[in-house]
Amino acid sequence: MRVVASVACLCLAMLAGLLFPGGAAGETQRSVLVLDQSSVGLPFNTAVATAIRLTLNATSKSPISFYAENLDANRFFGAEYENDFVNFLKSKYRERPINVVIVVGVSALDFITRRREQIWPSVPVVFTAIDEATVAGLKLPANVTGATMQLTLQDMVKAARIVVPGLKSVAIVGDPLERQTFYRHFKEEIPAVAAHLEIIDLMNLRMEALKDRLASLPDQTAVLYTGIYYTDDGVSYVPAELTVRIAEWSNRPVVINVASYLNKGAIGGYIVHAEPIGQQAAHLALRILGGESASGIPIVKVPSPLVFEWPALKRWHVSESGLPPGSEVRFRIPGAWEQYRWQILAICAALLLQSALIGWLIYEHRRRQQAEVQSRQSMAELTFMNRRAAAGELSASIAHEVNQPLTAIATRAGTALRWLRAETPDLEKVRGTLEQILAASHRAADIVTSIRAMFRKDTSERAPIDINRLILTVISIVRVDLQKNGVELETRLAEKVPIVQGDRVQLQQVVLNLLMNAVEAMQSVPNRVLKVQTDHKPEFVQVSIEDTGPGIDPSNVDRIFKPLFTTKPTGTGMGLAICHSIIESHNGRIWATPGTNGGSIFHFEMPTGTANSQSASAG
């Protein structure tokens, strides 16, 4: 029983192999062959074949064998060539059945119509890449369908009128029309075009002659480029690659109609695209493989959109606004705004924000300067008022306290005089009166001394001070005044200046008074230079402040540090006296000398910390 079962299985397997020779039961082997009228490697035809293959593979649920052959009808033709090509196909595909033949171009359709019975009898045919007018003039055999393309000479002329206003002539560049496959039907359209435009025939020229003719075309002319495959001198070309040369040589816009000619300098036109043509042919083939009859499938039309190249539009000064609605502009070179819009907006926003911030800072800085100036002016006025009030109080106090001793002195002096004028002077009484006058004078001196003691700051705290840093601090306070008065500041501060012991506030007041006196002294001179210099010796630190003012009258040198002495109309005569008092209280000295180039120099020196220690030890 097992042997019988095995034999039965073997017989079923052999029967399945006979019924379904390509694979498992129920699965048939399907194949499509693309027969291209052009030569191998042309960009447009290669794109059509690729679109067919990709669409078949992407759409079909089962594998489809794909084959491709090239008739090369642009360069090879004649009965003998056809016979050899037929024998080649028969021999090559003897063991490879073909289910659908897709022909690309009218020459391939003509070939397969005449020779199909010799190679693949009754095999359905799908044509593509043939213009509508040519298909309309053909008597198609049975079991044939296809997809037409929009490709006419009238469309090229229409595109030429768009880019050349007032068009008067067109120059046709390419192989002779009767030798071309895609453009052969243009020959029938030439009479209709010639009725309205002058036609300049630049077909079948050698490259040197073509270059010269293109460079000398008249105005209001457009170049219509079809394709150059080879010239009479036997040189073969790729039409798409020649587009670059023709566009460079021509002094007028070049109109094209094939997608593979784009981006090579031509201006554009109604463009035939390979992808939709190949896709439509593949869909028709799949319908036939699915069981439909080719004769029952209507012919499909594939339109050609109007496409222009942006660089060529700019070269020939064609405005985009003048193009028909729906036109596509390719290869546009985006401007900086289009490429970096958000970056530019961000930078502008940052610049605006930064400008606003800088403006606000400048405004605040000016407000601060004005506030500092107003504050110093207010402080100066307040100080002046305080000085006047203090001087008034001091004078009132002195007058009040000294008035009684002075009155007593005057009274007793009068009494003593009367005793002396008597006929017999009473010398004892005169002596007693004079002793009272002497006591009253001592009392007045004691009153003045006590009042001075009240205003003397002998109990101030002393601390280590870096005189250079103190000077820089004061300079920072008066810097606005220096700028306001146009004073140029020069500082020559010695390095490693010894530390001094003193009251920081009082010494800052000394430096401030001397600096402001120097600024006020230079109000009447155009060249205003203020020099601040420090120097040091083993036991003393010296500060010099020099101005370029009119200088000090030699007759006043000994009086400038006296209280209430001033040469300024609004001066109080207390500033230098205060400086003198402060420096003396710090065991230093202050003096003035004539400047090197006019003006005056105020010097003061103070003992260093070492000198102060030695003085304290000696005391």
C-alpha positions as semicolon CSV with decimal commas, in nm:
position;residue;x (nm);y (nm);z (nm)
1;M;0,000;0,000;0,000
2;R;0,289;0,238;0,080
3;V;0,442;0,173;-0,265
4;V;0,111;0,247;-0,437
5;A;0,078;0,573;-0,242
6;S;0,431;0,681;-0,333
7;V;0,372;0,611;-0,701
8;A;0,048;0,811;-0,689
9;C;0,223;1,109;-0,533
10;L;0,498;1,097;-0,792
11;C;0,243;1,090;-1,074
12;L;0,060;1,393;-0,928
13;A;0,388;1,584;-0,901
14;M;0,477;1,507;-1,264
15;L;0,130;1,616;-1,376
16;A;0,161;1,945;-1,184
17;G;0,496;2,005;-1,347
18;L;0,348;1,956;-1,690
19;L;0,048;2,178;-1,622
20;F;0,241;2,455;-1,439
21;P;0,597;2,459;-1,580
22;G;0,703;2,785;-1,411
23;G;0,655;2,702;-1,044
24;A;0,401;2,565;-0,801
25;A;0,047;2,475;-0,893
26;G;-0,168;2,776;-0,977
27;E;0,132;3,008;-1,038
28;T;0,210;3,120;-1,398
29;Q;0,538;3,275;-1,512
30;R;0,481;3,634;-1,640
31;S;0,722;3,849;-1,836
32;V;0,732;4,194;-1,997
33;L;0,972;4,314;-2,264
34;V;1,040;4,684;-2,333
35;L;1,147;4,756;-2,690
36;D;1,293;5,109;-2,714
37;Q;1,335;5,272;-3,053
38;S;1,643;5,468;-2,937
39;S;1,998;5,369;-2,846
40;V;2,112;5,249;-2,505
41;G;2,192;5,507;-2,236
42;L;1,986;5,806;-2,349
43;P;1,863;5,978;-2,030
44;F;1,496;6,015;-2,127
45;N;1,454;5,660;-2,259
46;T;1,644;5,515;-1,963
47;A;1,408;5,702;-1,728
48;V;1,103;5,563;-1,912
49;A;1,230;5,202;-1,884
50;T;1,315;5,253;-1,516
51;A;0,967;5,390;-1,442
52;I;0,809;5,088;-1,614
53;R;1,019;4,839;-1,418
54;L;0,968;5,008;-1,081
55;T;0,592;5,035;-1,132
56;L;0,564;4,667;-1,233
57;N;0,761;4,553;-0,928
58;A;0,576;4,783;-0,688
59;T;0,223;4,705;-0,813
60;S;0,229;4,335;-0,901
61;K;0,165;4,083;-0,624
62;S;0,374;3,815;-0,801
63;P;0,717;3,845;-0,965
64;I;0,738;3,971;-1,325
65;S;1,041;3,901;-1,544
66;F;1,157;4,226;-1,705
67;Y;1,354;4,246;-2,030
68;A;1,470;4,545;-2,238
69;E;1,598;4,582;-2,594
70;N;1,696;4,885;-2,806
71;L;1,613;4,916;-3,175
72;D;1,854;5,213;-3,217
73;A;1,638;5,339;-3,503
74;N;1,795;5,686;-3,501
75;R;2,124;5,550;-3,628
76;F;2,049;5,206;-3,780
77;F;1,772;5,128;-4,027
78;G;1,694;4,935;-4,345
79;A;1,553;4,591;-4,433
80;E;1,879;4,404;-4,376
81;Y;1,924;4,557;-4,033
82;E;1,565;4,473;-3,943
83;N;1,604;4,110;-4,054
84;D;1,916;4,068;-3,845
85;F;1,742;4,226;-3,543
86;V;1,441;3,996;-3,584
87;N;1,664;3,689;-3,595
88;F;1,850;3,819;-3,288
89;L;1,527;3,848;-3,089
90;K;1,397;3,511;-3,201
91;S;1,718;3,340;-3,105
92;K;1,757;3,522;-2,774
93;Y;1,403;3,464;-2,649
94;R;1,342;3,120;-2,794
95;E;1,317;2,968;-2,444
96;R;1,178;3,281;-2,275
97;P;0,809;3,340;-2,346
98;I;0,699;3,708;-2,345
99;N;0,349;3,800;-2,222
100;V;0,343;4,171;-2,304
101;V;0,562;4,387;-2,527
102;I;0,590;4,759;-2,440
103;V;0,725;4,965;-2,730
104;V;0,873;5,311;-2,672
105;G;0,844;5,542;-2,974
106;V;0,673;5,533;-3,308
107;S;0,961;5,350;-3,482
108;A;0,940;5,068;-3,229
109;L;0,559;5,051;-3,277
110;D;0,601;5,039;-3,654
111;F;0,863;4,763;-3,621
112;I;0,657;4,544;-3,388
113;T;0,341;4,595;-3,597
114;R;0,515;4,460;-3,905
115;R;0,729;4,190;-3,745
116;R;0,524;4,072;-3,444
117;E;0,402;3,756;-3,616
118;Q;0,763;3,653;-3,682
119;I;0,883;3,699;-3,324
120;W;0,595;3,690;-3,072
121;P;0,271;3,599;-3,256
122;S;-0,045;3,745;-3,102
123;V;0,143;3,892;-2,799
124;P;-0,035;4,207;-2,668
125;V;0,144;4,534;-2,738
126;V;0,145;4,852;-2,529
127;F;0,294;5,163;-2,691
128;T;0,418;5,475;-2,514
129;A;0,612;5,799;-2,584
130;I;0,424;5,863;-2,911
131;D;0,255;6,196;-2,977
132;E;-0,123;6,220;-3,011
133;A;-0,121;6,336;-3,374
134;T;0,090;6,042;-3,489
135;V;-0,128;5,788;-3,307
136;A;-0,439;5,950;-3,454
137;G;-0,301;5,893;-3,805
138;L;-0,215;5,526;-3,749
139;K;-0,435;5,224;-3,813
140;L;-0,356;5,019;-3,508
141;P;-0,378;4,638;-3,535
142;A;-0,569;4,422;-3,292
143;N;-0,448;4,358;-2,939
144;V;-0,268;4,698;-2,917
145;T;-0,321;4,987;-2,674
146;G;-0,100;5,252;-2,521
147;A;-0,035;5,601;-2,378
148;T;0,023;5,911;-2,589
149;M;0,231;6,213;-2,498
150;Q;0,181;6,587;-2,562
151;L;0,460;6,677;-2,807
152;T;0,391;6,925;-3,088
153;L;0,575;7,195;-3,276
154;Q;0,286;7,431;-3,203
155;D;0,347;7,389;-2,828
156;M;0,713;7,484;-2,873
157;V;0,609;7,793;-3,071
158;K;0,354;7,879;-2,802
159;A;0,627;7,860;-2,535
160;A;0,853;8,073;-2,756
161;R;0,588;8,345;-2,776
162;I;0,571;8,351;-2,394
163;V;0,944;8,419;-2,347
164;V;0,998;8,636;-2,658
165;P;0,732;8,907;-2,686
166;G;0,670;9,005;-3,047
167;L;0,818;8,678;-3,179
168;K;0,900;8,702;-3,551
169;S;1,111;8,393;-3,626
170;V;1,209;8,054;-3,486
171;A;1,535;7,869;-3,546
172;I;1,498;7,487;-3,546
173;V;1,808;7,302;-3,428
174;G;1,848;6,923;-3,455
175;D;1,876;6,630;-3,689
176;P;1,663;6,641;-4,005
177;L;1,302;6,576;-3,906
178;E;1,263;6,281;-4,142
179;R;1,553;6,110;-3,966
180;Q;1,420;6,168;-3,617
181;T;1,184;5,938;-3,435
182;F;1,018;6,152;-3,168
183;Y;0,998;6,467;-3,383
184;R;0,921;6,327;-3,728
185;H;0,564;6,454;-3,715
186;F;0,691;6,815;-3,681
187;K;0,734;6,814;-4,059
188;E;0,357;6,818;-4,105
189;E;0,324;7,118;-3,869
190;I;0,587;7,338;-4,036
191;P;0,354;7,489;-4,303
192;A;0,111;7,612;-4,035
193;V;0,398;7,769;-3,839
194;A;0,560;7,921;-4,148
195;A;0,235;8,102;-4,224
196;H;0,294;8,330;-3,923
197;L;0,667;8,311;-3,848
198;E;0,996;8,297;-4,035
199;I;1,159;7,955;-3,993
200;I;1,539;7,951;-3,977
201;D;1,662;7,600;-4,066
202;L;1,965;7,509;-3,852
203;M;1,919;7,132;-3,883
204;N;2,192;6,891;-3,993
205;L;2,476;7,143;-3,943
206;R;2,823;7,067;-3,821
207;M;2,906;7,198;-3,477
208;E;3,134;7,481;-3,594
209;A;2,874;7,615;-3,836
210;L;2,595;7,572;-3,581
211;K;2,792;7,769;-3,320
212;D;2,842;8,061;-3,560
213;R;2,478;8,067;-3,671
214;L;2,342;8,055;-3,316
215;A;2,560;8,348;-3,212
216;S;2,420;8,574;-3,486
217;L;2,045;8,518;-3,470
218;P;1,825;8,826;-3,518
219;D;1,623;8,984;-3,238
220;Q;1,271;8,855;-3,160
221;T;1,385;8,502;-3,240
222;A;1,365;8,183;-3,036
223;V;1,560;7,860;-3,076
224;L;1,359;7,534;-3,089
225;Y;1,590;7,243;-3,002
226;T;1,468;6,892;-3,091
227;G;1,775;6,670;-3,067
228;I;2,106;6,592;-3,237
229;Y;2,197;6,223;-3,244
230;Y;2,466;6,231;-3,510
231;T;2,582;6,454;-3,794
232;D;2,678;6,385;-4,153
233;D;3,044;6,361;-4,057
234;G;2,958;6,046;-3,856
235;V;2,996;6,188;-3,503
236;S;2,738;6,059;-3,252
237;Y;2,601;6,274;-2,967
238;V;2,369;6,251;-2,670
239;P;2,098;6,513;-2,740
240;A;2,048;6,604;-2,374
241;E;2,419;6,672;-2,324
242;L;2,430;6,904;-2,625
243;T;2,168;7,130;-2,464
244;V;2,442;7,294;-2,256
245;R;2,646;7,393;-2,564
246;I;2,348;7,514;-2,762
247;A;2,228;7,732;-2,473
248;E;2,578;7,879;-2,435
249;W;2,623;7,945;-2,806
250;S;2,282;8,096;-2,868
251;N;2,218;8,468;-2,838
252;R;1,844;8,399;-2,806
253;P;1,636;8,183;-2,564
254;V;1,633;7,809;-2,629
255;V;1,296;7,629;-2,603
256;I;1,294;7,255;-2,525
257;N;1,027;6,990;-2,456
258;V;1,201;6,691;-2,290
259;A;1,268;6,657;-1,917
260;S;1,622;6,528;-1,972
261;Y;1,709;6,861;-2,140
262;L;1,624;7,058;-1,824
263;N;1,881;7,226;-1,598
264;K;2,124;7,274;-1,884
265;G;2,069;7,639;-1,972
266;A;1,754;7,625;-2,188
267;I;1,455;7,836;-2,086
268;G;1,196;7,556;-2,086
269;G;0,863;7,484;-2,255
270;Y;0,591;7,216;-2,252
271;I;0,800;6,938;-2,099
272;V;0,748;6,565;-2,163
273;H;0,834;6,375;-1,842
274;A;0,954;6,018;-1,856
275;E;0,812;5,899;-1,523
276;P;0,437;5,944;-1,592
277;I;0,478;5,798;-1,941
278;G;0,651;5,488;-1,807
279;Q;0,405;5,454;-1,518
280;Q;0,101;5,466;-1,749
281;A;0,254;5,204;-1,981
282;A;0,325;4,976;-1,684
283;H;-0,034;5,009;-1,554
284;L;-0,170;4,916;-1,898
285;A;0,061;4,613;-1,909
286;L;-0,056;4,502;-1,565
287;R;-0,419;4,521;-1,677
288;I;-0,336;4,296;-1,970
289;L;-0,149;4,054;-1,744
290;G;-0,456;4,058;-1,522
291;G;-0,669;3,916;-1,804
292;E;-0,801;4,222;-1,992
293;S;-0,777;4,239;-2,370
294;A;-0,548;4,511;-2,507
295;S;-0,803;4,596;-2,773
296;G;-1,060;4,677;-2,508
297;I;-0,837;4,914;-2,308
298;P;-0,870;5,277;-2,423
299;I;-0,563;5,481;-2,509
300;V;-0,442;5,706;-2,224
301;K;-0,322;6,067;-2,271
302;V;-0,028;6,199;-2,068
303;P;-0,015;6,586;-2,065
304;S;0,305;6,789;-2,070
305;P;0,321;7,066;-1,807
306;L;0,464;7,411;-1,879
307;V;0,805;7,428;-1,706
308;F;1,061;7,711;-1,709
309;E;1,413;7,742;-1,569
310;W;1,469;8,027;-1,325
311;P;1,833;8,105;-1,426
312;A;1,735;8,131;-1,795
313;L;1,438;8,354;-1,710
314;K;1,678;8,590;-1,532
315;R;1,928;8,574;-1,818
316;W;1,669;8,678;-2,076
317;H;1,489;8,920;-1,842
318;V;1,159;8,734;-1,847
319;S;0,935;8,825;-1,555
320;E;0,764;8,543;-1,368
321;S;0,450;8,755;-1,349
322;G;0,419;8,729;-1,728
323;L;0,411;8,348;-1,729
324;P;0,075;8,170;-1,778
325;P;-0,108;8,054;-1,463
326;G;0,001;7,707;-1,354
327;S;0,352;7,743;-1,495
328;E;0,624;7,571;-1,293
329;V;0,955;7,749;-1,234
330;R;1,243;7,520;-1,145
331;F;1,602;7,555;-1,028
332;R;1,531;7,877;-0,851
333;I;1,830;8,010;-0,662
334;P;1,681;8,103;-0,327
335;G;1,774;8,442;-0,189
336;A;1,918;8,502;0,154
337;W;1,569;8,575;0,290
338;E;1,429;8,247;0,155
339;Q;1,723;8,039;0,281
340;Y;1,780;8,199;0,618
341;R;1,448;8,368;0,700
342;W;1,430;8,250;1,060
343;Q;1,800;8,312;1,120
344;I;1,768;8,666;0,983
345;L;1,460;8,731;1,196
346;A;1,642;8,598;1,501
347;I;1,947;8,815;1,431
348;C;1,730;9,123;1,373
349;A;1,542;9,056;1,694
350;A;1,871;9,014;1,880
351;L;2,007;9,336;1,729
352;L;1,691;9,528;1,817
353;L;1,698;9,391;2,169
354;Q;2,068;9,466;2,202
355;S;2,019;9,817;2,060
356;A;1,736;9,880;2,302
357;L;1,947;9,752;2,590
358;I;2,246;9,964;2,487
359;G;2,020;10,268;2,448
360;W;1,872;10,206;2,789
361;L;2,219;10,164;2,944
362;I;2,341;10,487;2,781
363;Y;2,031;10,666;2,906
364;E;2,081;10,530;3,257
365;H;2,452;10,616;3,243
366;R;2,372;10,976;3,148
367;R;2,107;10,995;3,417
368;R;2,361;10,866;3,667
369;Q;2,620;11,122;3,556
370;Q;2,364;11,401;3,579
371;A;2,256;11,276;3,921
372;E;2,619;11,264;4,035
373;V;2,681;11,617;3,911
374;Q;2,363;11,743;4,074
375;S;2,451;11,556;4,394
376;R;2,799;11,708;4,404
377;Q;2,660;12,052;4,332
378;S;2,406;12,008;4,608
379;M;2,678;11,881;4,843
380;A;2,900;12,176;4,751
381;E;2,618;12,421;4,814
382;L;2,531;12,246;5,137
383;T;2,897;12,243;5,242
384;F;2,925;12,612;5,163
385;M;2,611;12,685;5,362
386;N;2,738;12,469;5,648
387;R;3,067;12,656;5,640
388;R;2,886;12,989;5,648
389;A;2,661;12,869;5,929
390;A;2,958;12,727;6,120
391;A;3,155;13,043;6,064
392;G;2,854;13,247;6,178
393;E;2,807;13,033;6,486
394;L;3,180;13,039;6,555
395;S;3,196;13,416;6,516
396;A;2,885;13,460;6,733
397;S;3,028;13,233;6,999
398;I;3,364;13,411;6,994
399;A;3,192;13,750;7,001
400;H;2,971;13,642;7,290
401;E;3,247;13,486;7,496
402;V;3,515;13,746;7,427
403;N;3,282;14,043;7,456
404;Q;3,287;14,050;7,838
405;P;3,668;14,034;7,875
406;L;3,709;14,295;7,606
407;T;3,450;14,519;7,774
408;A;3,626;14,477;8,106
409;I;3,960;14,558;7,944
410;A;3,818;14,871;7,783
411;T;3,649;14,986;8,106
412;R;3,956;14,928;8,323
413;A;4,182;15,090;8,064
414;G;3,959;15,402;8,077
415;T;3,969;15,400;8,455
416;A;4,349;15,368;8,456
417;L;4,373;15,663;8,218
418;R;4,158;15,876;8,448
419;W;4,379;15,788;8,747
420;L;4,683;15,888;8,548
421;R;4,531;16,223;8,444
422;A;4,464;16,322;8,804
423;E;4,678;16,596;8,955
424;T;4,819;16,343;9,188
425;P;4,810;16,006;9,005
426;D;4,725;15,713;9,227
427;L;4,983;15,469;9,100
428;E;4,865;15,188;9,319
429;K;4,516;15,206;9,175
430;V;4,662;15,229;8,820
431;R;4,877;14,921;8,891
432;G;4,573;14,731;9,019
433;T;4,371;14,832;8,712
434;L;4,649;14,718;8,477
435;E;4,665;14,385;8,656
436;Q;4,290;14,348;8,602
437;I;4,337;14,432;8,232
438;L;4,609;14,162;8,208
439;A;4,382;13,907;8,374
440;A;4,098;13,994;8,135
441;S;4,329;13,950;7,836
442;H;4,435;13,606;7,965
443;R;4,074;13,519;8,008
444;A;4,000;13,616;7,644
445;A;4,292;13,400;7,526
446;D;4,161;13,107;7,728
447;I;3,816;13,153;7,575
448;V;3,960;13,144;7,221
449;T;4,171;12,839;7,303
450;S;3,875;12,652;7,444
451;I;3,664;12,732;7,137
452;R;3,943;12,605;6,909
453;A;3,964;12,290;7,117
454;M;3,596;12,225;7,056
455;F;3,653;12,224;6,676
456;R;3,985;12,038;6,682
457;K;3,961;11,666;6,598
458;D;4,250;11,536;6,800
459;T;4,069;11,214;6,887
460;S;4,019;11,089;6,526
461;E;4,100;10,728;6,452
462;R;4,406;10,662;6,242
463;A;4,440;10,359;6,009
464;P;4,691;10,229;5,748
465;I;4,630;10,397;5,413
466;D;4,758;10,320;5,060
467;I;4,798;10,675;4,929
468;N;4,788;10,561;4,562
469;R;4,456;10,382;4,610
470;L;4,318;10,683;4,798
471;I;4,414;10,913;4,509
472;L;4,251;10,682;4,252
473;T;3,934;10,674;4,460
474;V;3,916;11,053;4,464
475;I;3,991;11,071;4,090
476;S;3,696;10,840;4,023
477;I;3,479;11,086;4,218
478;V;3,587;11,391;4,016
479;R;3,620;11,219;3,678
480;V;3,288;11,357;3,554
481;D;3,396;11,710;3,651
482;L;3,722;11,661;3,467
483;Q;3,537;11,553;3,151
484;K;3,283;11,831;3,186
485;N;3,558;12,095;3,207
486;G;3,773;11,939;2,933
487;V;4,063;11,859;3,164
488;E;4,318;11,599;3,053
489;L;4,438;11,386;3,344
490;E;4,790;11,245;3,373
491;T;4,880;11,018;3,664
492;R;5,230;10,911;3,760
493;L;5,189;10,701;4,070
494;A;5,506;10,545;4,206
495;E;5,514;10,171;4,265
496;K;5,538;10,016;4,611
497;V;5,453;10,335;4,796
498;P;5,484;10,283;5,177
499;I;5,172;10,280;5,390
500;V;5,085;10,595;5,587
501;Q;4,880;10,626;5,905
502;G;4,591;10,871;5,894
503;D;4,224;10,952;5,875
504;R;4,102;10,835;5,534
505;V;3,817;11,083;5,513
506;Q;4,032;11,383;5,602
507;L;4,307;11,287;5,353
508;Q;4,047;11,230;5,079
509;Q;3,918;11,580;5,156
510;V;4,272;11,720;5,111
511;V;4,318;11,551;4,772
512;L;3,964;11,648;4,665
513;N;4,018;12,014;4,758
514;L;4,351;12,032;4,575
515;L;4,205;11,864;4,261
516;M;3,900;12,089;4,250
517;N;4,115;12,399;4,311
518;A;4,331;12,294;4,015
519;V;4,023;12,245;3,792
520;E;3,887;12,588;3,890
521;A;4,229;12,748;3,831
522;M;4,231;12,624;3,467
523;Q;3,891;12,770;3,370
524;S;4,054;13,064;3,190
525;V;4,313;12,869;2,985
526;P;4,254;12,656;2,670
527;N;4,516;12,391;2,749
528;R;4,394;12,212;3,061
529;V;4,621;11,936;3,190
530;L;4,609;11,802;3,543
531;K;4,906;11,595;3,662
532;V;4,894;11,383;3,976
533;Q;5,221;11,229;4,092
534;T;5,337;11,032;4,394
535;D;5,688;10,967;4,516
536;H;5,839;10,824;4,830
537;K;6,149;10,843;5,041
538;P;6,249;10,617;5,326
539;E;6,050;10,820;5,581
540;F;5,801;11,025;5,378
541;V;5,540;10,986;5,100
542;Q;5,498;11,290;4,876
543;V;5,197;11,382;4,659
544;S;5,218;11,652;4,388
545;I;4,919;11,800;4,202
546;E;5,010;12,027;3,910
547;D;4,781;12,238;3,691
548;T;4,834;12,451;3,379
549;G;4,643;12,753;3,510
550;P;4,770;13,111;3,539
551;G;4,973;13,027;3,852
552;I;5,001;13,193;4,195
553;D;5,105;13,554;4,239
554;P;5,442;13,540;4,418
555;S;5,317;13,801;4,664
556;N;5,044;13,560;4,777
557;V;5,252;13,245;4,818
558;D;5,294;13,300;5,191
559;R;4,923;13,373;5,246
560;I;4,740;13,107;5,045
561;F;4,715;12,871;5,342
562;K;4,590;13,142;5,575
563;P;4,226;13,117;5,685
564;L;3,978;13,337;5,496
565;F;4,235;13,425;5,226
566;T;4,108;13,375;4,872
567;T;4,160;13,518;4,522
568;K;3,833;13,371;4,386
569;P;3,521;13,591;4,375
570;T;3,306;13,319;4,533
571;G;3,574;13,161;4,751
572;T;3,553;13,130;5,130
573;G;3,925;13,117;5,196
574;M;3,887;12,802;5,403
575;G;3,976;12,519;5,157
576;L;4,356;12,546;5,163
577;A;4,348;12,643;5,531
578;I;4,159;12,320;5,605
579;C;4,410;12,122;5,395
580;H;4,693;12,285;5,587
581;S;4,529;12,204;5,921
582;I;4,464;11,838;5,824
583;I;4,816;11,777;5,695
584;E;4,971;11,937;6,004
585;S;4,752;11,722;6,229
586;H;4,902;11,419;6,046
587;N;5,258;11,540;6,123
588;G;5,308;11,638;5,759
589;R;5,358;11,956;5,566
590;I;5,198;12,122;5,261
591;W;5,339;12,389;5,029
592;A;5,308;12,532;4,677
593;T;5,563;12,596;4,399
594;P;5,544;12,737;4,045
595;G;5,470;12,481;3,768
596;T;5,724;12,371;3,506
597;N;5,517;12,514;3,217
598;G;5,320;12,778;3,402
599;G;5,051;12,701;3,653
600;S;5,127;12,581;4,002
601;I;5,214;12,267;4,193
602;F;5,075;12,184;4,535
603;H;5,280;11,937;4,734
604;F;5,215;11,764;5,059
605;E;5,410;11,493;5,230
606;M;5,331;11,264;5,519
607;P;5,546;11,040;5,732
608;T;5,528;10,668;5,661
609;G;5,421;10,415;5,916
610;T;5,787;10,359;6,014
611;A;5,845;10,729;6,074
612;N;5,530;10,754;6,283
613;S;5,642;10,460;6,495
614;Q;5,984;10,617;6,552
615;S;5,820;10,950;6,647
616;A;5,592;10,775;6,890
617;S;5,887;10,587;7,046
618;A;6,087;10,909;7,079
619;G;5,792;11,079;7,243
